[in-house]
Amino acid sequence: MLLRFTKMHGLGNDFMVIDLVTQHAQLSAKLIRQWSDRHTGIGFDQLLVVEPPGNPDMDFRYRIFNADGGEVEQCGNGARCFARFVQDKRLTAKSEIHVETAGGPIILNVNADGQITVDMGAPRFSPAQIPFQADTEALTYTLEVGEQQLQISTVSMGNPHSVTLVDDLDSFPVASLGPLIEKHPRFDQGVNAGFMQLIDRHHARLRVYERGAGETLACGTGACAAAVAGIRLGHLVSPVSIQLPGGSLHIEWAGPGQPVMMTGPATRVYEGQIRV
Ligand SMILES: N[C@H](CCC[C@H](N)C(=O)O)C(=O)O
């Protein structure tokens, strides 16, 4: 059987997107790892799957799998591509799309200018919600990483994030410290490791070593987590422009209990078919 898919990206964070509303396929971690290989497969950071909703009040279920085959709770750049995909495929005529994910409900708005704004839900901070091993909730924690002691903030956007402030992002050893944080024993389910350089009160630069995918050109939930951490620490004021290697995202957050609003592009690259 041939399975249709669309290759897409959000600021260079790239995806294979498949519609399992009108198609059927049995996915496995092994198959996803084969597909994600950038030499022998299609190549992507994440696989995004469109399914019918479980909850009749929602329009779709949105499932996310990392390149390593693991299913995860949320993907922000993917959410914008999801919105573009379901409109392009005529799976919906709505411009406000309500979607259920393993990390909680999100709302996608396709704007007149083609940008997409996502209500990502409220961030969570308690260690149990990250999950992260700590005695009490704090704004920052000291994490032993290799020979170093790093100050990190932790934020859940449905998926887990650590945020470390650095002075010079270009020279910071993301490739060596990222994987040590990603698989640090204090993060029970692993973590996406963000590294942020403050520019001014409304701007910051960010690199993210993603759980299950490595360093990506952009990370939407990572941008949300970094903006929220910067605001909580008093370094940033909403709205915040987060500049990632692949481009910038506009983030707004009105404070604890309020949703994080992320706005950015979604790009279609090509249509494909693969035998399953
Ligand atoms: N690697 C992430 C999932 C993808 C998130 C990222 N691509 C985004 O745009 O938010 C995790 O394991 O939680």
The ligand as a MOL file (V3000), in Angstrom:
LIG
                    3D

  0  0  0     0  0            999 V3000
M  V30 BEGIN CTAB
M  V30 COUNTS 13 12 0 0 0
M  V30 BEGIN ATOM
M  V30 1 N 11.6360 16.9600 20.8780 0
M  V30 2 C 10.3860 17.3430 21.5550 0
M  V30 3 C 9.1800 17.2320 20.5850 0
M  V30 4 C 9.2590 18.2340 19.4250 0
M  V30 5 C 9.2370 19.6610 19.9090 0
M  V30 6 C 9.7020 20.7320 18.9180 0
M  V30 7 N 10.0750 20.2940 17.5950 0
M  V30 8 C 8.7350 21.9100 18.8730 0
M  V30 9 O 8.6420 22.6050 17.8370 0
M  V30 10 O 8.1090 22.1840 19.9340 0
M  V30 11 C 10.1800 16.4410 22.7870 0
M  V30 12 O 10.7640 15.3500 22.8240 0
M  V30 13 O 9.4200 16.8550 23.6780 0
M  V30 END ATOM
M  V30 BEGIN BOND
M  V30 1 1 1 2
M  V30 2 1 2 3
M  V30 3 1 2 11
M  V30 4 1 3 4
M  V30 5 1 4 5
M  V30 6 1 5 6
M  V30 7 1 6 7
M  V30 8 1 6 8
M  V30 9 2 8 9
M  V30 10 1 8 10
M  V30 11 2 11 12
M  V30 12 1 11 13
M  V30 END BOND
M  V30 END CTAB
M  END
